[in-house]
Amino acid sequence: MFTNRFQRVVKSAAAVTVLAVALAACGGASASNDTAGTPVEGGTLTFYDPVDYAAWKPTNSLWSNSQVSNNLAERLIWQDPETGEYRPWLAQSYQISDDHLTYTFTLKPGVTFSDGTALTAGVVKANFDQHGIGDPQKGITADPFWTDYAGTDVIDDQTVAVKLSKPNAGFIQILSNYRASSILGQSLLDRDLNGQSDLRNWVGTGPFVVESVNGTSGVTLVRRDDYNWAPEGSGHSGRAYLERIVFKTVPEAGTRVGALQSGEAQVARNIAPYDEETVSAGGGVLLPISVQGETNDLTLQLKDPEAPTQDKRVRLALQAATDRTEINQTVLSPNYPVPSSALVQGTPLRGDTSSYLTYDLDKAKSLLDEAGWKPGADGVREKDGKRLAFQLRVAPYYQVSQSVLEVVQSQWRKAGVDVTLTRPSLTEYESQLASAPDWYFTQGQTSTAEPSVLRTSYGSDRQNGTKNYQKDDKLDQLLAAQSSAFDPNERKSAIQAIEDHIFAEGYSIPLYDETQVFGLAPSVHGFATESTGRSWFYDTWVSQ
């Protein structure tokens, strides 16, 4: 059943139960009736986010940034997260060649950017070339999502042909991805990386435009009155209902919840598990969105040749010492499923690797014994005069990071592994990532509603899940094989083989299935997200 809304939609506090029943009956499609009544135009919606806004470059996938940018820039096509179907947006139609090497798009007529310039094939080509090739003179590197890109041909002013060097089953999803294929105006593309990273310079085709930017702590968007090219499947046509959206950084979890209850804010992102019941009891709407793509995990860093984790037995021991059920029951909630795969529940063609993810403390201890790490006087294991000790960084992107890692710290200590937690600021954390220090683990996930996200993360020519420090030829071969498999059954088997290899080698330690938990005031209607939990406010309205 195809949804007649753009995405998952919440109508009102009173309609939550009705919506849940409708979702189950439709197999995932959104409810079609708005029991709150006729949408109201105008008004301001205030959105509280726990994370500061960083550089606004088009490929920035920071959660806070993408809640904003998803309403400024649009794609040629969009993916319905309930059905996985691809539908036209800025494209009027598209065709894929029989050899899967050419994707031809006819643009929707009459689309303009916020500076008044027209959407043309030339601008689309400029966007795609910047993503797929990069521009070193401007300081812009190629986007790791754009695998196998060979260029874009301008057929005429309204038609482009995107070329691939070899077939790629996941490429169609790349073209619908919020960070990999958003179309921005030529005046922004002409700027260098610094210029593109200033949100005040952004020129998009979206239903909202930037009104003001308050450093890293706030952004205000205002409605674009001439907008009239909403994607197929939207709840209405013409301009957005809301007149203005105010985004603010509010790190304190309790403050965000209090703002929902007082009416100071209408939407808050990343409601903490311990605040979920408070939101519901206070009359608010709790909306957990499963984020398709990778699980939230600890990815192994294999740069330091002397690192204990160079020994696969150590990596597998840490895997066995991690009790995901305890993590869920202690500091999370049922809204964060326990991982059973490298991919979040709901991601197409995901494998089942639960056998690798079973908690087994005896196995962890045995593997560490075998690797030569023996318990010391204080219980921490030692080898050649060195303690088996690691630092884990609390990731500022994730509301639950610290509480989850504290449980991991306790669990690994039972196996004789000492863990020190550090809590860098967002700026410090970003700087550490950029300078590639000798950290052994990074917490994170890459969100894309397509299993080829594993190629983006683990391919040696991409982001590389082993962080460019260890090339795994077999893994590269497996990742390439899934790209060339277009039969669903064949591709599912290929994805399973990738997951088996990742966990057999101990490259990833899943923690929980990534979820974005939004809190909504009862006055909010029509709130939606795209397939990876990024807010879409076009159909949203606020009752008085």
C-alpha positions as CSV (number, residue, x, y, z in Angstrom):
1,M,0.0,0.0,0.0
2,F,1.5,3.4,-1.1
3,T,1.2,6.1,1.5
4,N,-0.6,9.3,0.5
5,R,1.6,11.2,2.8
6,F,5.3,12.1,2.3
7,Q,6.4,9.9,5.2
8,R,5.4,8.7,8.6
9,V,2.9,11.3,9.9
10,V,1.7,12.0,13.4
11,K,-1.7,13.7,13.4
12,S,-2.4,14.6,17.0
13,A,-2.1,13.3,20.6
14,A,-5.6,11.9,20.4
15,A,-4.9,10.1,17.2
16,V,-1.8,8.2,18.2
17,T,-3.6,5.0,18.9
18,V,-5.6,5.2,15.7
19,L,-2.4,5.9,13.7
20,A,-0.7,2.8,15.3
21,V,-3.7,0.6,14.2
22,A,-3.7,2.1,10.7
23,L,0.1,1.5,10.3
24,A,-0.3,-2.1,11.3
25,A,-3.3,-2.6,9.0
26,C,-1.4,-1.1,6.0
27,G,1.8,-2.9,6.6
28,G,3.7,0.3,7.2
29,A,1.8,3.0,5.3
30,S,0.7,6.1,7.0
31,A,-2.9,6.8,8.1
32,S,-4.9,8.9,5.6
33,N,-7.3,10.8,7.8
34,D,-6.3,13.8,9.9
35,T,-8.6,13.6,12.9
36,A,-7.4,16.9,14.1
37,G,-9.4,18.7,11.4
38,T,-8.5,21.1,8.6
39,P,-4.9,22.2,8.5
40,V,-4.2,25.7,9.7
41,E,-1.8,28.0,7.8
42,G,0.7,30.2,9.5
43,G,2.3,30.1,12.9
44,T,5.8,29.4,14.2
45,L,7.1,26.0,15.3
46,T,10.0,25.9,17.7
47,F,12.3,22.9,17.5
48,Y,14.7,22.0,20.3
49,D,17.8,20.0,19.5
50,P,20.5,18.7,21.9
51,V,23.4,19.2,19.6
52,D,25.1,22.4,18.3
53,Y,25.0,23.2,14.6
54,A,28.4,22.7,12.9
55,A,29.7,23.5,9.4
56,W,26.8,23.4,6.9
57,K,28.6,21.8,3.9
58,P,26.1,19.8,1.8
59,T,27.5,16.4,2.8
60,N,27.4,17.1,6.6
61,S,25.3,14.4,8.2
62,L,25.4,15.8,11.7
63,W,21.9,15.0,13.2
64,S,21.2,18.6,14.2
65,N,22.2,20.1,10.9
66,S,20.2,17.6,8.8
67,Q,17.0,18.4,10.7
68,V,17.3,21.9,9.2
69,S,18.9,21.3,5.8
70,N,16.4,18.6,4.8
71,N,13.8,21.5,4.5
72,L,16.1,23.7,2.4
73,A,17.4,21.5,-0.3
74,E,15.6,18.7,-2.3
75,R,16.4,15.7,-4.5
76,L,15.5,14.5,-7.9
77,I,13.6,11.6,-6.4
78,W,12.6,10.5,-2.9
79,Q,12.3,7.1,-1.2
80,D,9.2,6.1,0.7
81,P,10.5,4.6,3.9
82,E,7.4,2.4,4.4
83,T,7.5,0.8,0.9
84,G,11.1,1.5,-0.2
85,E,9.6,2.8,-3.4
86,Y,11.3,5.7,-5.3
87,R,9.1,8.5,-6.5
88,P,9.7,11.7,-8.6
89,W,10.4,15.0,-6.8
90,L,12.4,17.6,-8.7
91,A,12.4,15.1,-11.5
92,Q,9.2,14.7,-13.5
93,S,10.2,11.2,-14.6
94,Y,13.3,9.0,-14.9
95,Q,14.5,5.9,-16.7
96,I,17.3,3.4,-15.9
97,S,19.0,1.7,-18.8
98,D,18.9,-2.1,-19.2
99,D,22.6,-2.3,-18.4
100,H,22.2,-0.2,-15.2
101,L,24.8,2.3,-16.3
102,T,22.7,5.3,-17.2
103,Y,20.0,7.1,-15.2
104,T,18.1,9.6,-17.3
105,F,16.0,12.3,-15.5
106,T,13.5,14.7,-17.0
107,L,13.3,17.7,-14.7
108,K,10.0,19.1,-13.4
109,P,9.2,22.4,-15.2
110,G,8.9,25.7,-13.3
111,V,11.1,24.8,-10.4
112,T,13.3,27.7,-9.1
113,F,15.9,28.2,-6.4
114,S,15.4,30.6,-3.6
115,D,17.5,33.2,-5.5
116,G,15.0,33.1,-8.4
117,T,17.2,31.1,-10.8
118,A,15.8,28.1,-12.6
119,L,16.5,24.5,-11.9
120,T,18.3,23.3,-15.1
121,A,20.2,20.3,-16.2
122,G,23.4,22.2,-16.0
123,V,22.9,22.9,-12.3
124,V,22.1,19.3,-11.6
125,K,25.3,18.2,-13.4
126,A,27.3,20.7,-11.4
127,N,25.9,19.3,-8.1
128,F,26.5,15.7,-9.1
129,D,30.0,16.3,-10.3
130,Q,30.9,18.0,-7.0
131,H,29.5,15.1,-5.1
132,G,30.9,12.3,-7.3
133,I,34.3,13.9,-8.3
134,G,34.9,16.7,-5.8
135,D,36.7,20.0,-6.5
136,P,40.2,20.2,-5.0
137,Q,40.6,23.8,-5.9
138,K,37.7,24.7,-3.7
139,G,38.7,22.3,-0.9
140,I,35.8,19.9,-1.7
141,T,36.5,16.2,-1.6
142,A,34.4,13.5,-3.4
143,D,31.4,12.2,-1.4
144,P,32.0,8.6,-0.2
145,F,28.4,7.7,-1.0
146,W,29.0,8.3,-4.7
147,T,30.5,5.0,-5.7
148,D,31.1,4.2,-9.4
149,Y,30.2,7.7,-10.6
150,A,31.4,8.3,-14.2
151,G,29.9,11.8,-14.8
152,T,26.7,13.5,-15.9
153,D,25.7,14.4,-19.4
154,V,23.4,17.4,-20.2
155,I,21.0,16.1,-22.8
156,D,19.0,19.4,-23.0
157,D,18.1,22.1,-20.6
158,Q,15.6,19.8,-18.8
159,T,17.2,16.4,-19.2
160,V,20.3,14.8,-17.6
161,A,21.9,11.4,-17.9
162,V,23.9,10.2,-14.9
163,K,26.6,7.7,-15.9
164,L,28.2,4.9,-13.9
165,S,31.5,3.1,-14.6
166,K,29.9,-0.2,-13.6
167,P,26.4,-1.4,-12.4
168,N,25.6,-0.5,-8.8
169,A,22.4,-1.8,-7.3
170,G,22.5,0.8,-4.5
171,F,23.0,3.9,-6.7
172,I,19.3,4.7,-7.1
173,Q,19.1,5.2,-3.3
174,I,22.1,7.5,-3.4
175,L,20.1,9.8,-5.7
176,S,17.4,10.1,-3.1
177,N,19.7,10.6,-0.1
178,Y,19.3,13.8,1.9
179,R,23.1,14.4,2.1
180,A,24.3,12.8,-1.0
181,S,22.1,14.2,-3.7
182,S,20.5,17.5,-2.5
183,I,20.4,20.0,-5.4
184,L,21.7,23.4,-4.5
185,G,21.9,26.6,-6.6
186,Q,24.9,27.5,-8.8
187,S,25.7,30.6,-6.7
188,L,26.5,28.3,-3.8
189,L,28.4,25.7,-5.8
190,D,30.6,28.5,-7.1
191,R,31.9,29.1,-3.6
192,D,34.7,27.3,-1.9
193,L,34.3,24.9,1.0
194,N,34.2,27.8,3.6
195,G,31.5,29.6,1.6
196,Q,29.4,26.5,1.2
197,S,29.7,25.8,4.9
198,D,27.9,29.1,5.7
199,L,24.2,28.4,5.9
200,R,23.5,32.0,5.1
201,N,24.8,31.4,1.6
202,W,22.6,28.4,0.9
203,V,20.3,28.5,-2.2
204,G,17.9,25.6,-2.5
205,T,14.6,24.7,-4.0
206,G,13.0,23.7,-0.7
207,P,9.7,25.0,0.9
208,F,11.7,27.0,3.4
209,V,14.6,29.5,3.2
210,V,17.1,30.8,5.8
211,E,15.9,33.9,7.7
212,S,18.7,34.1,10.3
213,V,21.6,32.1,11.8
214,N,22.6,32.5,15.4
215,G,26.2,31.1,15.5
216,T,26.1,27.3,16.3
217,S,23.1,27.5,18.6
218,G,20.2,28.5,16.4
219,V,18.6,28.8,12.9
220,T,15.3,30.4,11.8
221,L,13.7,29.3,8.6
222,V,10.8,31.2,6.9
223,R,8.3,29.8,4.5
224,R,8.8,30.3,0.7
225,D,5.5,31.5,-0.6
226,D,6.1,30.6,-4.3
227,Y,6.9,27.0,-3.5
228,N,4.7,24.6,-5.6
229,W,6.6,21.4,-6.5
230,A,6.2,19.1,-3.5
231,P,7.1,15.5,-4.1
232,E,4.5,12.9,-5.3
233,G,2.8,11.5,-2.2
234,S,2.8,14.8,-0.1
235,G,-0.2,15.7,2.0
236,H,-1.0,18.9,0.1
237,S,0.3,21.1,-2.7
238,G,1.5,24.7,-2.8
239,R,3.4,26.4,0.0
240,A,4.1,24.9,3.4
241,Y,1.6,25.4,6.2
242,L,4.1,26.8,8.7
243,E,5.2,30.4,8.3
244,R,8.4,30.0,10.3
245,I,10.5,27.3,12.1
246,V,12.9,28.2,14.9
247,F,15.6,25.7,15.6
248,K,17.5,26.0,18.9
249,T,20.3,24.1,20.6
250,V,19.2,23.0,24.1
251,P,21.6,20.3,25.5
252,E,19.7,19.7,28.8
253,A,17.3,16.8,28.4
254,G,15.0,18.0,31.1
255,T,14.8,21.5,29.7
256,R,13.6,20.2,26.3
257,V,10.9,18.1,28.0
258,G,9.8,21.0,30.1
259,A,9.6,23.2,27.0
260,L,7.2,20.7,25.4
261,Q,5.0,20.7,28.5
262,S,5.0,24.5,28.8
263,G,4.4,25.2,25.1
264,E,7.8,27.0,24.7
265,A,8.7,24.3,22.1
266,Q,6.5,22.2,19.9
267,V,9.1,19.5,18.9
268,A,12.1,18.2,20.7
269,R,14.6,15.7,19.3
270,N,16.3,12.9,21.1
271,I,14.0,12.5,24.1
272,A,16.1,10.6,26.7
273,P,14.8,7.1,27.6
274,Y,14.2,8.2,31.2
275,D,12.0,11.1,29.9
276,E,9.9,9.1,27.5
277,E,7.2,8.4,30.1
278,T,7.2,12.0,31.3
279,V,6.5,13.2,27.8
280,S,3.6,10.8,27.3
281,A,2.2,11.4,30.8
282,G,2.3,15.2,30.2
283,G,0.0,14.9,27.1
284,G,2.8,15.0,24.5
285,V,3.3,12.6,21.7
286,L,6.3,10.3,21.7
287,L,7.4,9.4,18.2
288,P,10.3,6.9,17.8
289,I,11.7,6.7,14.3
290,S,13.8,3.7,13.4
291,V,16.8,5.0,11.4
292,Q,17.5,2.7,8.5
293,G,21.1,1.9,7.8
294,E,23.9,0.8,10.1
295,T,23.4,-0.1,13.7
296,N,24.9,2.3,16.3
297,D,28.2,0.5,17.0
298,L,31.8,0.7,18.1
299,T,33.9,0.5,15.0
300,L,37.4,-0.8,15.4
301,Q,40.3,1.4,14.4
302,L,43.3,-0.5,13.2
303,K,45.9,2.1,12.8
304,D,48.3,1.4,15.6
305,P,50.3,-1.9,14.8
306,E,50.9,-2.3,18.5
307,A,47.2,-2.0,19.5
308,P,45.8,-5.1,21.3
309,T,42.9,-5.0,18.9
310,Q,45.2,-6.0,16.0
311,D,44.7,-9.5,17.5
312,K,41.3,-10.8,16.2
313,R,40.9,-12.8,19.4
314,V,40.8,-9.6,21.4
315,R,38.3,-8.1,19.0
316,L,36.0,-11.2,19.3
317,A,36.4,-11.2,23.1
318,L,35.2,-7.7,23.3
319,Q,32.2,-8.6,21.1
320,A,31.4,-11.6,23.4
321,A,31.8,-9.4,26.5
322,T,29.1,-6.9,25.3
323,D,25.6,-7.7,26.5
324,R,23.2,-5.7,24.3
325,T,20.1,-6.9,26.1
326,E,21.5,-5.5,29.4
327,I,22.3,-2.2,27.6
328,N,18.7,-2.0,26.4
329,Q,17.1,-2.9,29.7
330,T,19.4,-0.8,31.9
331,V,19.7,2.6,30.1
332,L,17.6,2.5,26.9
333,S,14.0,1.5,26.2
334,P,12.0,-0.8,23.8
335,N,12.3,2.0,21.3
336,Y,15.9,1.0,20.7
337,P,15.9,-2.6,19.4
338,V,18.6,-5.0,20.4
339,P,20.9,-5.4,17.3
340,S,20.7,-8.7,15.4
341,S,22.5,-7.5,12.3
342,A,25.0,-4.9,11.0
343,L,21.9,-3.1,9.7
344,V,18.9,-1.6,11.7
345,Q,15.6,-3.4,11.6
346,G,13.6,-2.3,8.6
347,T,16.7,-1.7,6.3
348,P,16.0,-3.6,3.1
349,L,17.7,-7.0,2.6
350,R,19.4,-6.9,6.0
351,G,21.1,-10.1,7.2
352,D,20.8,-12.0,10.4
353,T,24.0,-12.2,12.4
354,S,22.6,-12.6,15.8
355,S,24.8,-15.7,16.4
356,Y,27.8,-13.4,16.4
357,L,26.3,-11.0,18.9
358,T,25.4,-13.4,21.8
359,Y,26.7,-12.3,25.2
360,D,29.2,-14.9,26.5
361,L,31.5,-13.8,29.2
362,D,33.2,-17.2,29.5
363,K,34.0,-17.1,25.8
364,A,35.4,-13.6,26.2
365,K,37.7,-14.7,29.0
366,S,38.8,-17.8,27.1
367,L,39.7,-15.8,24.0
368,L,41.7,-13.3,26.1
369,D,43.5,-16.1,27.9
370,E,44.3,-17.7,24.5
371,A,45.7,-14.3,23.3
372,G,48.1,-14.2,26.2
373,W,46.2,-11.6,28.3
374,K,46.3,-12.8,31.9
375,P,44.4,-11.2,34.9
376,G,46.6,-8.9,37.0
377,A,46.4,-8.2,40.8
378,D,43.5,-5.8,40.3
379,G,41.7,-8.1,37.8
380,V,42.8,-6.1,34.7
381,R,44.5,-8.3,32.2
382,E,48.2,-7.8,31.4
383,K,50.6,-8.9,28.7
384,D,54.3,-8.1,28.3
385,G,54.0,-5.5,31.0
386,K,51.0,-3.7,29.4
387,R,47.5,-3.5,30.8
388,L,44.5,-4.3,28.6
389,A,43.1,-0.8,28.8
390,F,41.2,1.4,26.3
391,Q,39.7,4.9,26.1
392,L,36.2,5.3,24.8
393,R,34.9,8.7,23.7
394,V,31.3,9.7,24.5
395,A,29.9,10.7,21.1
396,P,28.2,14.1,21.4
397,Y,25.9,13.3,18.5
398,Y,23.9,10.7,20.5
399,Q,21.8,11.4,23.5
400,V,22.3,8.0,25.0
401,S,26.1,7.6,24.3
402,Q,27.4,8.2,27.8
403,S,24.9,6.0,29.5
404,V,25.4,3.2,27.0
405,L,29.2,3.4,27.2
406,E,29.1,3.3,31.0
407,V,27.3,0.0,30.8
408,V,29.9,-1.3,28.3
409,Q,32.7,-0.1,30.6
410,S,31.2,-2.2,33.4
411,Q,30.7,-5.2,31.2
412,W,34.2,-5.2,29.8
413,R,35.6,-4.9,33.3
414,K,34.1,-8.3,34.1
415,A,36.3,-9.7,31.4
416,G,39.4,-8.0,32.7
417,V,39.4,-5.0,30.4
418,D,39.8,-1.5,31.8
419,V,37.9,1.3,30.1
420,T,38.3,5.0,30.7
421,L,35.5,7.3,29.3
422,T,36.3,10.7,28.0
423,R,33.6,13.3,27.1
424,P,34.9,15.8,24.5
425,S,32.9,18.7,23.3
426,L,31.5,18.6,19.8
427,T,34.3,20.8,18.6
428,E,36.9,18.7,20.3
429,Y,35.3,15.5,19.0
430,E,35.2,16.8,15.4
431,S,38.8,17.9,15.7
432,Q,39.9,14.5,16.9
433,L,38.1,12.8,14.0
434,A,39.8,15.1,11.5
435,S,43.3,14.6,12.9
436,A,42.8,10.8,13.0
437,P,44.4,10.1,16.4
438,D,45.2,6.7,17.6
439,W,41.8,5.9,19.1
440,Y,40.9,2.3,19.0
441,F,37.2,2.7,18.7
442,T,34.7,5.2,17.3
443,Q,31.0,5.2,18.1
444,G,28.7,5.9,15.3
445,Q,26.6,4.8,12.4
446,T,25.9,5.7,8.8
447,S,22.2,6.1,8.0
448,T,20.9,5.2,4.6
449,A,17.8,3.1,3.8
450,E,19.8,0.7,1.6
451,P,22.2,-2.1,2.4
452,S,24.9,-0.6,0.2
453,V,25.6,1.7,3.2
454,L,28.0,-1.1,4.2
455,R,30.1,-0.4,1.1
456,T,30.2,3.3,2.0
457,S,31.4,2.5,5.5
458,Y,33.7,-0.5,4.9
459,G,35.0,-0.2,1.4
460,S,38.8,0.5,1.3
461,D,38.1,3.3,-1.2
462,R,35.3,4.8,0.8
463,Q,34.9,5.8,4.5
464,N,36.4,2.4,5.4
465,G,35.1,0.8,8.5
466,T,38.6,-0.1,9.5
467,K,39.4,3.6,9.0
468,N,41.9,3.2,6.1
469,Y,44.3,1.5,8.3
470,Q,43.9,-2.1,7.2
471,K,42.9,-3.2,3.7
472,D,40.8,-6.3,3.6
473,D,40.7,-7.6,0.0
474,K,38.0,-10.3,0.8
475,L,35.7,-7.6,2.3
476,D,36.2,-5.4,-0.8
477,Q,35.3,-8.3,-3.0
478,L,32.2,-9.0,-1.0
479,L,31.2,-5.4,-1.1
480,A,31.6,-5.2,-4.9
481,A,29.6,-8.4,-5.3
482,Q,26.5,-6.9,-3.6
483,S,26.7,-3.9,-5.9
484,S,26.4,-5.9,-9.0
485,A,23.6,-8.1,-7.7
486,F,20.2,-6.9,-8.9
487,D,18.1,-10.0,-8.1
488,P,16.8,-9.4,-4.5
489,N,17.5,-13.0,-3.4
490,E,21.0,-12.9,-4.8
491,R,21.7,-9.6,-3.2
492,K,20.3,-10.6,0.2
493,S,22.8,-13.5,0.2
494,A,25.6,-11.1,-0.8
495,I,24.7,-8.8,2.1
496,Q,24.6,-11.7,4.5
497,A,28.1,-12.7,3.4
498,I,29.3,-9.2,4.1
499,E,27.8,-9.2,7.6
500,D,29.2,-12.6,8.3
501,H,32.7,-11.4,7.4
502,I,32.5,-8.2,9.3
503,F,31.6,-10.0,12.5
504,A,33.8,-13.0,12.0
505,E,36.7,-10.5,11.8
506,G,35.4,-8.5,14.8
507,Y,35.4,-5.1,12.9
508,S,32.2,-3.9,14.6
509,I,30.6,-4.1,18.0
510,P,26.9,-3.2,17.7
511,L,25.4,-1.4,20.7
512,Y,21.8,-0.7,19.7
513,D,19.6,-0.1,16.6
514,E,19.8,3.7,15.9
515,T,16.5,5.4,16.7
516,Q,15.5,9.1,16.8
517,V,12.9,9.7,19.5
518,F,10.9,12.9,18.9
519,G,8.7,14.6,21.4
520,L,5.7,16.5,20.0
521,A,3.4,18.9,21.7
522,P,-0.3,18.0,21.2
523,S,-0.7,21.1,18.9
524,V,1.6,19.6,16.3
525,H,0.1,17.8,13.3
526,G,1.5,16.3,10.1
527,F,5.0,16.0,11.4
528,A,7.1,13.6,9.3
529,T,10.6,12.4,8.5
530,E,12.4,11.0,5.5
531,S,13.7,7.4,5.6
532,T,16.5,8.1,8.1
533,G,14.8,10.2,10.7
534,R,15.4,13.7,9.3
535,S,12.5,16.1,9.8
536,W,10.3,17.1,6.9
537,F,8.1,20.1,7.8
538,Y,6.2,20.7,4.6
539,D,3.0,19.0,5.7
540,T,3.3,20.1,9.4
541,W,0.9,22.6,11.0
542,V,0.2,23.8,14.5
543,S,-3.3,24.2,15.9
544,Q,-4.1,27.2,18.0
